Amino acid sequence: MKQKKKSMLSIFLVLIMVFGNMTSIFAATEKTSVNQALTETAKYLQQTVMDPQPGSIGGDWVVMALARSDYKVPQSYYDSYYTALEKHVKECKGILHDKKYSDYSRTIIALSAIGKDPANVAGYNLLTPLGDFNKTIWQGINGPIWALIALDSKNYPVPQNKDAEVQATRDMYVNEILKRQLADGGFSLTGGTTGAAKGDEIADTDITAMALQALAKYQNRTDVKAATEKALACLSKLQNENGGFSSWGTVNSESADQVIVALTELGVSVDDSRFVKNGHTLVENILQFNIKGNGFKHILSETSANQMATEQGFYALVSVQRQLDGKSSMYRMTDGKTAEASTQATGTDKTVSGLKDKNADVKAMPVTKEGRTFTDIKGHKNQKAIEALASRSIINGKTDTAFEPDATMTRAEFATIVVQALGLTPKADNVFKDVPDKAWYAGYVGTAYKYKIVSGISATDFNPNGSITRQEAASMVARAAALCGMNTNMDAATIQNTLAQFTDYVDAASWANSALAFCYSNDVLDKSDLTISPKAPIKRCEIAEMLYRMLGKADLM
C-alpha cells in the first residue's frame, strides 16, 4: 500500500512538472515560429522594397519595423530612405499634407526608429504641425491617435506652434480619444461624433486597437485605465473562434496584427487568456496568413502576398519578438538606433550619382545585403560582378546558397533585373497579351517597355518564359545604357569594323548589330571571346557581368 502511494505520488509530481512546464514549452515553440517568420519576412521586404520612399506603403512602416527588429539591415538602407525623405521634404517645403497630419506622425515614427531628428529634416521641423490641435484632429480619431504615438515614441515635448488657433497638449489628445469611445467599449473611425457614418457606432477592431496603442502610456490616469479595460473587453468579444478578427465584415490578417501591437504596447501578454479562443492564439492566427519564405496575405483565400498585409504582419511579429525577448515595446523607442554616417555603409569608396544626361528616374541602388555571396561562385571569373549585384538586391540566386552561374535566364527575369538595376519602380501597365496582369513579372515587363528597354517579339507578345539570347540581352543592355546617359550611337562603319573581328558576326540579326557593337566597344561584352553566338541563350553569369560593367561605366556602381 505504501509502495502504491509512493508510485501515485511520483506520477502526480511528474504531471505537475510536465504541465507546469507547458507554458515555457509553448513559449519556446511560439518564439521559434515567430523568429523564423520574422526573418523570412524581413528578407522578403528588403527584396520587394529595395529603395524605401517616404509614404505609407513601401516606405515609412517598412523602415520603422526593420529598425525595431533584430534583423540586420545595412545602414545604407536607412540612409537611402532618409535621403529620399530629405528630397521630398524640400520639394514640398516641409508641408507633408495640408489636411492629414497623420502623415507627419508616421514620418516621425520612422525617423525615431532610425535615430534621426524629426525636428530638423532638410531644415524643417516635422514635429511643429502636431502642436496645432484643431488641424491634427481634423481628419478624425486617427489624428490624435498617431500624434500621441509619434510624440511618445521618444518622449518629444509637444511643440509650440505659433500659427495654431489652439495649442495642443498631450492631455487634449488623450481626452479627444476618450470622448470618442463607443457604448460597446470600442472605437471607430467617426463614431462618437455628430458626423458619425451609418453603422460607425459599432466598434471597429483596427481603430480600437490603434486607440489602445496611443493610450498605452497613460495608464496612470484612472479614466484612461477604465477606458482601456472596456476596450480590451470589447476586442475580446470581437475575436472569432479561430483567434482572428474581422474588419468591415472581412476576416483578415491586419486586424489581428493591430490587436497584437496594442497588447504589447500595454504590456499585456499576446497569449492573455482573454485573447485565446478554443485554444487558438493571436500569434497562431496571424501565422496562418504568412506565406513561407514570402510575405503575408490579406485574407486566407489569396495565393500571393499583399504588401500592406506584409508590412503590418511584419511589425506585429516585431512586437511579439520584443515582448518575448523582454525588450521595450515597438513604439517605445528611447532605446532606438542611432544612425551612422552614410559613407560607412555604402559598400563603395566613391559617391555614385550617375551621368549628367541620365533619365531622372534612374538611380544608383544602395548595398542592402553586404557580403552576399553563393557557394557555387567561389573562384568564378564573374564572382565580383555577381556579388556586387546580389549585394544590391539586383539579382538573386536560384536558392539562398546557389547562384547557378551557367543556367540561362528568361526574358521576364532579364527585364526584372534590368529594372531593378536602374532603380526604376515596377508599376507600369502591361501591354502584352501573353503577360498576365497578376504575373509576378508583369510590373517589371511593363516598366521596361515604358522606358523602351525591351520590346516584344511582336506587337502583342513578349514571350516572357522564353530564354533570352545573347543578341537580345545586348539590345536591352544598350537601351538601358542610353537611359543611363551613355552615348550608344554608332555609325555603320564603326559597327562593321567592331563586329567583323568575330567569325560568326553574320549570324547576328541586323536589328542587334548596333547594340552588339556598342557592348563590345565599351567592354560591356567580353571581346576575348572569338565568337558572338548571337542566337544562343546567354548565361546568368554573363548577364551579371554585362550589367556590372555597364553600371560601372554609367557611374551607378
Secondary structure by P-SEA (a helix, b strand, c coil): caaaaaaaaaaaaaaaaaaaaaaaaaaaaaaaaaaaaaaaaaaaaaaaaccccccccccaaaaaaaaaccccccaaaaaaaaaaaaaaaaaaccccccccaaaaaaaaaaaaaaccccccccccccccccccccccccccaaaaaaaaaaaacccccccccccccccccaaaaaaaaaaaccccccccccccccccccccccccaaaaaaaaaaaccccccaaaaaaaaaaaaaaaaaccccccccccccccaaaaaaaaaaaaaacccccccccccccccaaaaaaaaccccbbbbcccccccccaaaaaaaaaaaaaaaaaaaccccccccccbbbbccccccccccccccccccccccbbbbccccccccccccccccaaaaaaaaaaaccccccccccccccccccaaaaaaaaaaaaccccccccccccccccccaaaaaaaaaaaccccccccccccccccccaaaaaaaaaaaaaaacccccccaaaaaaaaccccccccccccaaaaaaaaaaacccccccccccccccccaaaaaaaaaaaaaaaccc
